[in-house]
Amino acid sequence: PDQTKVLGYVSVEQNGDPGAAEMREQAQSIDSLCRRRGWDLLELVRDVEISGGGSLKRPGLMYAIERVGKGEASCIVVSELNRLTHSAVDLSRVLESLARTNGRLVVMDVGLDTASDAGRIAANSLLRVGSWERRRVLESTPKEVAAARARRATAGLPAVEDIPALKQRILEMRGEG
């Protein structure tokens, strides 16, 4: 028998109801897949997506990745990619974390299974896209900061750096705790 130990991962949007039909549908599709393949569904991990602040800042997802990392599970199954993340950068981080521990990711709606040849090729491509996106963001951030400063200057709103006495007072206050 297949010894795949699965953690199912389901999520709802922040304004959604954690007990909603939407979450039950995700859970049922994951359970159905595990039954068909003879996999052991250890636990269904639930999260509420946090708007803004990065899609990986969810305790359930971090818990699932940690359990795979410890060898307590071998696979995370999610019914839809957008339940896992909306970001190529964050997806590549999940894939990297799982790859470091020989973990497996199955995303049902896009047919991704990182244990298959096609899934490994897709995962490698996604890792490259995520890496490219991280570099692009790092390169564009200084330009965006400079542009924001320029807009602020033309709007007549000075930055702290533009007022040496204010900057010094802030440093003194930080030093005083």
LONU-699701 format. One line per field, with one value per residue (C-alpha): residue number from 1; residue in three letters; x, y, z. Coordinates in Angstrom, 1 decimal, padded with zeros to 4 digits. Layout:
REM residues N
n: NUM/...
res: ALA/...
xx: X/...
yy: Y/...
zz: Z/...
***
This chain:
REM residues 177
n: 1/2/3/4/5/6/7/8/9/10/11/12/13/14/15/16/17/18/19/20/21/22/23/24/25/26/27/28/29/30/31/32/33/34/35/36/37/38/39/40/41/42/43/44/45/46/47/48/49/50/51/52/53/54/55/56/57/58/59/60/61/62/63/64/65/66/67/68/69/70/71/72/73/74/75/76/77/78/79/80/81/82/83/84/85/86/87/88/89/90/91/92/93/94/95/96/97/98/99/100/101/102/103/104/105/106/107/108/109/110/111/112/113/114/115/116/117/118/119/120/121/122/123/124/125/126/127/128/129/130/131/132/133/134/135/136/137/138/139/140/141/142/143/144/145/146/147/148/149/150/151/152/153/154/155/156/157/158/159/160/161/162/163/164/165/166/167/168/169/170/171/172/173/174/175/176/177
res: PRO/ASP/GLN/THR/LYS/VAL/LEU/GLY/TYR/VAL/SER/VAL/GLU/GLN/ASN/GLY/ASP/PRO/GLY/ALA/ALA/GLU/MET/ARG/GLU/GLN/ALA/GLN/SER/ILE/ASP/SER/LEU/CYS/ARG/ARG/ARG/GLY/TRP/ASP/LEU/LEU/GLU/LEU/VAL/ARG/ASP/VAL/GLU/ILE/SER/GLY/GLY/GLY/SER/LEU/LYS/ARG/PRO/GLY/LEU/MET/TYR/ALA/ILE/GLU/ARG/VAL/GLY/LYS/GLY/GLU/ALA/SER/CYS/ILE/VAL/VAL/SER/GLU/LEU/ASN/ARG/LEU/THR/HIS/SER/ALA/VAL/ASP/LEU/SER/ARG/VAL/LEU/GLU/SER/LEU/ALA/ARG/THR/ASN/GLY/ARG/LEU/VAL/VAL/MET/ASP/VAL/GLY/LEU/ASP/THR/ALA/SER/ASP/ALA/GLY/ARG/ILE/ALA/ALA/ASN/SER/LEU/LEU/ARG/VAL/GLY/SER/TRP/GLU/ARG/ARG/ARG/VAL/LEU/GLU/SER/THR/PRO/LYS/GLU/VAL/ALA/ALA/ALA/ARG/ALA/ARG/ARG/ALA/THR/ALA/GLY/LEU/PRO/ALA/VAL/GLU/ASP/ILE/PRO/ALA/LEU/LYS/GLN/ARG/ILE/LEU/GLU/MET/ARG/GLY/GLU/GLY
xx: 000.0/001.0/002.6/001.9/001.1/-001.0/-001.8/-004.7/-004.7/-007.8/-008.4/-011.0/-010.6/-010.4/-014.0/-015.2/-016.7/-014.2/-017.0/-018.4/-019.4/-016.4/-014.1/-016.1/-015.9/-012.1/-011.9/-014.2/-012.2/-008.9/-010.4/-011.8/-008.3/-006.7/-009.2/-008.8/-005.0/-004.9/-003.2/-003.3/-005.0/-003.4/-005.1/-006.9/-005.2/-007.3/-006.4/-007.9/-006.1/-004.7/-005.2/-001.9/001.3/002.2/000.3/002.7/001.9/-000.6/-000.1/-001.8/000.4/003.5/002.4/001.9/005.3/007.0/005.3/006.6/010.0/010.0/009.0/005.7/004.0/005.3/002.8/000.6/-002.5/-004.5/-007.6/-006.8/-003.6/-005.1/-005.9/-002.2/-000.9/-001.5/002.2/004.9/007.4/005.5/004.8/008.5/009.2/006.8/008.3/011.8/010.8/009.3/012.1/014.7/013.0/011.9/008.3/005.7/003.1/-000.1/-002.3/-005.5/-006.9/-003.7/-002.7/000.6/002.3/005.9/006.5/005.9/008.4/006.0/005.4/009.1/009.6/006.7/008.0/011.5/009.9/007.9/011.0/012.7/009.8/009.7/013.4/013.1/010.2/012.2/015.1/012.8/011.2/014.6/015.8/012.7/012.3/015.1/013.7/010.2/011.5/013.3/010.1/008.0/010.5/010.4/006.6/006.6/009.1/006.9/003.9/005.7/005.8/009.3/010.8/012.4/015.8/015.1/014.9/018.2/016.9/013.9/016.0/018.4/015.5/014.1/017.5/017.8/014.3/015.1/018.3/016.3/013.9
yy: 000.0/003.6/005.1/008.7/010.6/013.7/017.0/018.5/022.3/024.4/028.2/030.8/034.6/036.8/037.9/034.4/032.0/029.3/026.8/027.8/025.4/026.7/025.1/021.9/021.6/021.9/019.3/016.9/017.1/016.5/013.6/012.1/012.3/010.6/007.8/007.2/007.0/005.1/007.9/008.4/011.8/012.6/015.9/018.7/022.0/025.2/028.8/032.2/034.2/037.4/040.3/042.1/041.3/038.3/035.2/032.9/034.5/031.8/029.6/026.5/026.6/027.1/024.2/021.9/022.8/022.2/018.8/017.7/019.1/016.9/013.8/013.5/013.9/013.5/015.6/018.7/018.5/021.6/021.7/025.0/026.8/030.1/028.5/028.1/031.4/034.2/034.9/033.3/034.4/032.7/029.6/029.2/029.6/026.8/024.6/025.3/024.4/021.2/020.3/020.7/017.9/015.7/016.9/016.7/019.2/018.2/021.0/019.5/022.2/022.6/018.9/019.6/016.7/017.4/013.6/013.1/014.0/016.6/018.0/018.3/020.1/022.5/023.0/023.9/026.4/027.9/028.2/030.1/032.4/033.1/033.7/036.1/037.9/038.3/039.8/042.1/043.4/043.9/045.9/048.0/048.8/051.5/053.1/053.1/054.6/057.4/058.1/058.3/060.7/062.9/062.9/063.8/066.6/068.1/067.8/069.8/066.9/066.5/063.2/062.7/062.6/066.1/067.6/066.8/068.1/065.8/062.8/063.5/063.8/060.4/058.8/060.3/059.1/055.6/055.6/056.5/053.6
zz: 000.0/-000.6/002.5/001.5/004.7/003.8/005.4/003.6/003.5/003.2/003.6/003.4/002.8/005.8/005.6/005.0/007.5/008.7/008.8/005.4/002.6/000.7/003.2/003.4/-000.4/-000.3/002.5/000.7/-002.5/-000.6/001.3/-002.0/-003.7/-000.7/-000.7/-004.4/-004.1/-000.9/000.9/004.7/005.4/008.8/009.4/007.7/008.4/008.2/007.8/007.2/004.6/005.9/003.4/002.9/004.8/002.7/002.0/003.9/007.2/008.1/011.1/009.5/006.5/008.5/010.8/007.7/006.3/009.6/010.0/006.6/007.5/010.7/008.6/010.4/007.0/003.5/001.4/001.5/-000.7/-001.6/-003.8/-005.5/-006.0/-004.9/-001.5/-001.0/-002.4/-004.9/-005.3/-007.4/-004.8/-002.0/-004.0/-004.7/-001.0/-000.2/-002.9/-001.6/001.9/000.9/-001.5/001.3/003.2/000.3/000.9/-001.8/-002.9/-004.7/-006.1/-007.5/-009.7/-011.8/-011.7/-009.9/-008.1/-007.3/-007.0/-010.7/-013.5/-015.0/-011.5/-010.8/-014.1/-013.3/-009.8/-011.1/-013.5/-010.7/-008.5/-011.3/-011.8/-008.0/-008.0/-010.9/-009.2/-006.0/-007.9/-009.8/-006.6/-005.0/-008.0/-008.3/-004.6/-004.5/-007.6/-006.1/-002.8/-004.8/-006.8/-003.6/-002.1/-005.2/-005.1/-001.5/-002.1/-004.9/-002.6/000.1/002.6/004.0/004.9/008.3/006.6/005.2/008.8/010.6/014.0/013.8/012.8/015.7/018.2/017.0/017.5/021.0/021.9/020.6/022.7/025.8/025.1
***
